[in-house]
């Protein structure tokens, strides 16, 4: 089966669909099958996105992306700093 990358909005909609199905008395196995994922994926999604609204998830993903970019910038600057220190000592 091909893997699909779900957007955070889709994940929250799927979680709500499962919650509604569970509220109607359906078994978890049947509810997650209805949205096309396995129980492990459902539990992972619930742990990560369970109490969040769509706006909060969008903001979380934006912050994670910004954090990743900043880490790359810090790594580049650290390398530059290291090179400059070596040049200043004369170890080139």
Buried (B, 14 or more C-beta within 10 A) or exposed (E): EEEEEBEBEEBBBBBEBBEEBBEEEBEEEEBBBEBEBEEEBBEEBBEEBEEBEBEEBBEBEEEEEEEEEEEEEEEEEEEEEEEEEEEEEEEE
